[in-house]
Structures are given as structure tokens and as C-alpha cells.
Amino acid sequence: LPRNPNPVALPQPPIPDSCFPRVYLVGAGPGDPELLTLKALDVLGRADVVLHDDLVTPQVLAKVSPKASVFRVGKRCGPKRASQEEIHALMVAYARGGLRVVRLQGGDPVIFGRAGEEVRALREAGVDFEIVPGVTSPLGAAARAGIALTERGVASSVIFLTGHPRVHDPSGLAGSDLAWPSSIRPDTTVVIYMPGDDYALLAGGLSARGLDPETPCLIVSSASTACEQVHLSTVRELPRAPQLPSPKLLIVGQVVAPDRLRQREESAWAYLSTAV
């Protein structure tokens, strides 16, 4: 629930200054508050209003100024607390009222977020803004696993994709309703945000795009947090992998081969198994 159910009217709101950013689009990182940037911490500590997504953890929200009004506007699967248009209207209205507004999003706001739409809405309204980058979840997951997403002689590139289907794809490929490139090189690390629960669809899409069935896959749930869980599999065995809780992501490629993963105690990685 929001910390404050209703907007707080300050007795004497500050006078707007067109040269000073009034809306900050801030990346909250993957969940661990220690991964917040210094700029993010500074902005959160001086915020008047915070509009945050569902993926922002309580530990990160604890860094928000106690004087701020905090509203949850998450849009995960299921009922939406606020439409994207309503979020735009809230940002503009609070900023025009002279308040310092923070739009707080999990990970980095410009990677598979709605920052592009929000920036356009702010520009059209004539509201100043600033984007504060965050650590995107695959980087937090890779750091905890002790791996590099690119590695000389193993992976020369990395691709960020989502598990969300596209509206229409006439390609005829298995998993063709996925908004993915038509082919994927074997020396590429593939990171799939929001993979969903249809692992068979993902496995079919990866195989159809040229990946070997024995290519390693690592499912990571709640990356970088105390609740993090992982499961190691292969493209062939992926349809039989357990359904770990969201938020989660899937890392595919030789960089997550068992011999490259950091050896961790069972208490640190609560769900690590191999499908071999």
C-alpha cells in the first residue's frame, strides 16, 4: 500500500524554476539498495513526491525522504494501479505545482521501461526532467554469479530481449510470436527480461534461431536480493525447469556454463541445480 494514500499539499510549495529539473526518472537497480547510485540516493533523499513501480523493493523505498509522498503506480501482469497516461498526468501536475518529483523504476529506466513515453509526455508538457541511470538486473545477477556477460573467446556480444510476444510475426519460426531477431550467433550471451512461465516457447524460439540444445541457461529470480533464487539448465531441458517467482530473468550462453559459475554455499543460492 502507498505510504500516503492521498497527495500531500505542502503549506508553501517551492516556486518552480524552469532551469531546475522537476521530474527525475530514476533507476532503482535490481533490488539491493547498496547498488543505488549516489545520484539516485541524493534525489530520493530530497524528493517531494515519489511514483514507484511494483518492482522497487522496500529496502530501496526506505531511502526516500520521510517527508515525501510515496505512491505505488505499478503495472505488472494483472490489475494496473494506474494507466501510463495517468502516470504522465501525475508527473506533470506535481511538477507544475513546484514539487520535486521522482519517477522510480526497477533496474534502469531506459531498458525495457516506459522512460521513452514518459520523456515525450514531459517534453510535450514543457516540464524539465533528468534521467538517473540504474543498474539493470542482468548486471546485478551476473555480479552475484561471478560471471562476465561478455568474455574473450566465449561471448563477443550480448543481446537484451524480452519474453513478451509481438502482435504478429509472419516469419514462421518456432516461437515466432517473440519479438526476437531471426538468428542468434552461438558466441552471443542472450538475456531475456520478463521470461514469463512458458519456458517451452522460449526454448523453441532459442533453438529455431540457431542455439545448440545443450547451450547453458540460468534462471535468476529476485536478482541481487536476499530472496534471490537460481536454476541452471540447458535449452533442451528448459521446458522442465521449475517456475521460480517473479521478477526473474533468463541468461543463455556459454558464460553460464557450470564451470564458470562461482561456487556458492547453498544458503547464498537457495535453488541451484543442473539439468545434466
C-alpha positions in Angstrom: 0.0 0.0 0.0 1.2 3.6 -0.6 2.8 5.2 2.4 0.4 8.1 1.9 -2.9 7.3 0.3 -3.6 10.9 -0.8 -1.4 13.6 -2.2 0.1 15.9 0.5 -0.4 19.6 0.0 2.6 21.4 1.3 1.8 24.7 3.1 4.1 26.7 0.9 5.3 24.7 -2.1 8.6 25.9 -3.6 8.4 28.4 -6.5 9.1 26.5 -9.8 12.4 27.2 -11.5 12.4 26.3 -15.2 16.2 25.8 -15.1 16.0 23.1 -12.4 14.8 19.6 -13.2 11.4 19.0 -11.6 11.0 15.3 -12.6 13.7 12.7 -12.2 13.4 9.4 -13.9 15.4 7.2 -11.5 16.7 3.7 -11.9 16.2 1.8 -8.6 18.5 -1.0 -9.7 17.8 -4.8 -9.3 16.7 -4.5 -5.6 19.8 -4.3 -3.4 19.8 -0.7 -2.0 23.6 -0.8 -2.0 23.5 -0.9 -5.8 21.8 2.5 -6.0 23.9 5.2 -7.5 25.0 8.2 -5.4 22.9 10.4 -7.6 19.8 8.3 -7.0 20.3 8.4 -3.3 20.6 12.1 -3.3 17.5 12.6 -5.4 15.4 10.2 -3.3 16.6 12.0 -0.2 15.3 15.3 -1.5 12.1 14.2 -3.2 8.7 15.7 -2.5 6.7 13.1 -4.4 7.8 9.5 -5.5 5.8 7.5 -8.0 7.2 4.0 -8.0 6.7 0.7 -9.8 5.9 -2.7 -8.2 9.5 -3.9 -8.7 11.0 -1.4 -6.4 11.9 -3.2 -3.2 11.0 -1.9 0.3 14.7 -1.6 1.1 15.1 0.9 -1.7 11.9 2.8 -0.7 13.4 3.1 2.8 15.9 5.6 1.2 13.2 8.0 0.3 12.9 11.2 2.3 10.4 10.7 5.2 8.7 14.0 4.1 7.9 12.7 0.7 4.5 11.5 -0.5 5.0 8.0 -1.9 2.6 6.4 -4.4 2.7 2.9 -5.9 1.8 3.0 -9.6 2.9 -0.5 -10.7 1.8 -2.1 -13.9 2.8 -5.7 -13.6 0.6 -8.5 -15.0 -3.0 -8.3 -13.7 -4.8 -5.2 -12.4 -3.0 -1.9 -13.0 -2.8 0.6 -10.2 -2.5 3.4 -12.7 -2.5 3.6 -16.5 0.5 5.0 -18.3 -1.5 8.1 -19.2 -2.4 8.6 -15.5 1.3 8.4 -14.6 2.1 11.1 -17.1 -0.6 13.3 -15.7 0.6 12.9 -12.2 4.2 13.7 -13.0 3.2 16.8 -14.9 0.7 18.0 -12.3 3.0 17.6 -9.3 5.9 19.2 -11.2 3.8 22.2 -12.2 2.9 22.6 -8.6 6.6 23.2 -7.8 7.3 19.8 -6.3 10.4 17.7 -6.9 9.0 14.5 -8.5 10.8 11.2 -8.7 9.5 8.5 -11.1 11.2 5.4 -9.6 11.6 2.3 -11.7 13.3 -1.0 -11.1 16.6 -1.6 -12.9 17.4 1.1 -15.4 14.5 3.3 -16.7 15.7 3.3 -20.3 15.9 -0.5 -20.7 12.6 -2.2 -21.2 10.9 0.5 -19.2 8.5 3.3 -20.2 11.0 6.1 -20.0 10.6 6.9 -23.7 6.9 7.6 -23.4 7.4 9.5 -20.1 10.1 11.7 -21.6 7.8 12.5 -24.6 4.9 13.4 -22.2 7.2 15.7 -20.1 8.6 17.4 -23.2 5.1 18.0 -24.6 4.1 19.5 -21.3 7.1 21.7 -21.1 8.3 20.1 -17.9 12.0 19.8 -17.2 13.4 16.3 -16.4 16.6 14.4 -15.8 17.3 10.6 -16.2 19.3 9.0 -13.4 20.6 5.6 -14.6 20.3 2.5 -12.6 22.0 -1.0 -12.5 19.9 -3.2 -14.8 19.0 -6.6 -13.3 21.3 -8.8 -15.6 24.3 -6.9 -14.4 23.3 -7.5 -10.7 22.6 -11.1 -11.5 26.0 -11.6 -13.3 27.9 -9.9 -10.5 26.3 -12.2 -7.9 27.1 -15.3 -10.1 30.7 -14.1 -10.6 30.4 -14.2 -14.4 31.0 -11.7 -17.2 28.3 -11.4 -19.8 31.0 -11.0 -22.5 34.3 -12.9 -22.3 37.1 -13.2 -24.7 36.9 -16.4 -26.7 33.5 -17.3 -25.2 31.0 -14.5 -25.9 31.7 -11.5 -28.1 28.3 -9.8 -27.8 25.2 -9.7 -25.6 21.6 -9.2 -26.6 18.8 -8.0 -24.3 15.4 -9.4 -25.2 12.0 -9.8 -23.5 9.7 -12.8 -23.3 6.8 -10.6 -24.3 5.1 -11.8 -27.5 4.8 -9.5 -30.5 1.3 -8.9 -32.0 2.1 -10.5 -35.4 5.2 -12.2 -36.9 4.9 -13.9 -40.4 8.4 -15.4 -40.2 7.1 -19.0 -39.4 9.9 -19.6 -36.9 9.2 -21.6 -33.8 8.5 -19.0 -31.1 7.9 -16.5 -34.0 5.5 -14.6 -31.8 8.5 -13.4 -29.8 10.0 -10.1 -30.8 13.4 -11.5 -31.3 16.0 -11.4 -34.2 15.7 -14.1 -36.8 19.1 -15.7 -35.8 21.4 -15.7 -32.8 25.2 -16.5 -33.0 26.5 -19.2 -30.7 29.1 -16.8 -29.3 26.3 -14.4 -28.0 25.0 -14.1 -24.5 21.2 -13.7 -24.5 19.5 -12.0 -21.6 15.7 -12.4 -21.6 13.9 -10.0 -19.3 10.4 -10.9 -18.1 10.6 -14.5 -19.5 7.2 -15.5 -18.1 6.3 -19.1 -17.4 6.2 -20.6 -20.9 9.7 -22.0 -21.0 8.8 -24.3 -23.8 8.1 -21.3 -26.0 11.4 -19.7 -25.1 13.3 -23.0 -25.7 11.7 -23.4 -29.1 12.5 -19.8 -30.0 16.1 -20.1 -29.0 16.6 -23.4 -30.9 14.9 -22.0 -34.0 17.4 -19.2 -34.0 20.4 -21.4 -34.1 21.3 -22.2 -30.5 22.5 -25.7 -29.6 20.2 -27.6 -27.4 23.0 -28.1 -24.8 23.5 -24.3 -24.5 23.5 -23.5 -20.8 20.6 -21.4 -19.3 20.5 -19.7 -15.9 17.1 -18.6 -14.5 17.5 -15.9 -11.8 14.7 -14.8 -9.6 14.9 -11.6 -7.5 18.4 -10.8 -8.6 20.8 -9.3 -6.0 18.3 -9.5 -3.1 18.2 -11.8 -0.1 15.4 -13.7 -1.8 17.5 -14.5 -4.9 17.0 -18.0 -6.4 18.6 -19.5 -9.4 18.3 -22.6 -11.5 20.8 -23.9 -14.0 19.5 -25.7 -17.1 20.1 -26.1 -20.8 18.0 -25.0 -23.8 16.8 -28.7 -24.2 15.8 -29.0 -20.5 14.4 -25.5 -20.1 10.7 -26.6 -20.5 11.1 -28.8 -17.4 12.7 -26.1 -15.3 10.9 -25.0 -12.1 8.8 -21.9 -12.0 10.8 -19.5 -9.9 8.9 -16.4 -8.6 8.9 -13.1 -10.5 10.7 -10.8 -11.0 13.1 -13.1 -12.9 15.3 -13.2 -16.0 17.0 -15.8 -18.1 20.6 -15.7 -19.1 21.5 -18.0 -22.0 25.0 -18.8 -23.3 28.4 -20.3 -22.5 29.1 -17.7 -19.9 26.8 -19.5 -17.5 28.3 -22.9 -18.1 28.7 -24.8 -14.7 32.5 -24.4 -14.7 32.2 -20.6 -15.0 29.7 -20.1 -12.3 31.0 -19.1 -8.9 30.9 -21.8 -6.3 28.4 -20.6 -3.7 27.1 -22.0 -0.5 23.5 -23.4 -0.6 22.4 -20.6 1.8 23.5 -18.0 -0.7 21.9 -19.5 -3.8 18.7 -21.2 -2.5 17.8 -23.0 -5.7 20.8 -24.1 -7.8 20.6 -27.4 -9.7 21.9 -28.7 -13.0 20.0 -30.4 -15.7 22.7 -32.8 -16.7 
